[in-house]
Amino acid sequence: MSTMMLTQEQVLDAIKNGRESGCIDGRDFSRLADFFPVEQWDVFGFRVKDGHVAPSPKEWTKDNILEQLREDVAFGFEKALDKRGISADCMHGVVSMWMWVLNDSLQQFDLYENYGLPLFKAVATKYGFKNPIGDDTGMEAKYASD
């Protein structure tokens, strides 16, 4: 049974009611804000810098969310495989946030090993994205910090 992804209103309500960023740098909320008009950015803790033109929001469609997820999973793999701890952790938070938006059961995925590789692998496999670790699970010692 397929579940429906969250609406923009549900996302805004959750954040207004205390859902916090899962990233130390707010990267997940930054990705979300790209899908909202600038007038709503204050909910995410953002504003347009003085003198800058407000960008048009991306359309809130499942296809657009999945495209952003695909890019974020690829970037997460890159950071994890380069053993970039802070960046990999932030991308883990971003990918987890997209799982929440998509109302996907992987939002409950709490295994964080080897810079988040198990989550990136699970999402890539489920959604048919590139998977640079092949048949590995992401738990293998070769991916651990040196």
N, C-alpha and C positions, 0 to 999 in steps of 0.2 A: 504494500500500500504506500503510495507516494504522499508525502505531507507537503503542505503549502509553505512556501517561504514566507517570512515575516513581511508585513507591509511597512512602508515608511513610517506610518503612524505608530505601529507597534514598536518599532525601533526607537523612535523619539520618546514614546511613553516610558519605555524601559530605562532609557538614559536619564530622563527627568526624574524617574523614581529610584535612582541610585545605582543603576548598572554602571560600573566603572570601566575605564580602559584597562585592557589586559597587558598593556605595553608600558615600559618605563618612559617611553618618549611619545606616547599617544598615537603611535603610527596606525593602530587599528581605527581609531576615531578619525584620523586624517583620511584614510581610505574611504570610510563611510561618508564623510562630509562631501566627497566628490560627487555623491549622488543626490545631494540636497541643495536647494537654493541658498544662496549666501545669507538670506534673512534668517535661516534656521541654524547657521553655524554656531551661534552662541551656545546652543545646547551641547555641542561637542567641545566647547571651550576655545573656539576659533573665531577670527574675524579677518576681513580683508585689510591688508596693510594700507595705510593712507597713500593715495596716489596710484594704487593698483586697480586694475579693472577686475571686477568679479567674474570668474569663469561661469559658463553655463553648466548646470549640473548634468551628469550622465543620466540617461534614462534608467529608471528603476525597473529593469526586466531581469528575468532569470538568466537569459543569455548574457546580458552585460555583467551581471554578478559573477557568473561562471567564467567569463573572460578575465575579469579582474582576479578571481581566485586562481585561475591557471597561471597568470603572471606572478602572483604572490607565492604560489607553491614552487615555481621555478626559482624565484629569488631566494626562497627559504632553503631549498636544496643547495643552491650555490653557497649561501652563507654557512650552512651546516657542514658541507663538505670542505669548505675552507677553514673550518673550526673557528669561526668568528662568533664567539659566544654571545655577546650582547645583541648583535644584529640577528643572529639565528633565533635567539629567544624572542625578540620583537616580532619576527616573522611567524614564529609559532603562535604568538598571540593574535596576529592578523588572521592566520588561517583558521584558528579556533573561532574567531569572531565571525568569519564567513560561514562556518559550519552552523553557528547560532542563527545567523540571518537566513540561511537556507533551511533551517529547522531540521538539520541532518543529525542523525544519531551520533556521528563522530564529534559533535560538540561535547560529548561526555568523555572523549578520549583523553585520558589523563597520564598516559605513559610518556614521560619526557626523558629520553636517553639520547646520548650522542647528538646533542644540539638540535633535538626535535625531529630527527630523521624518521622515527616510526610514524609520527603523524603525517609528515609530508608524503611518506610512502603510502600510507593508508588512503589519503585523499587522492593522490595521483592514480592509484590503482582503481579506486571507485569511480573516478570521473574520466578516466582514460587520458590523463595528462602524461607528459614525458616523465619517465622514472629513471634517473641516472644511476640508481643503485641496483637495478635489475631484480634478480630473485632474492637479494638480501632483504632482511627485515628492518635494518637500521640499528639493530641491537648488537651487531658484531663488534668485537674488540677493535678491529682496524679503524673504526670510526670514532673511537674514544679519544679524549684529549691526550696529548703526549705527556 
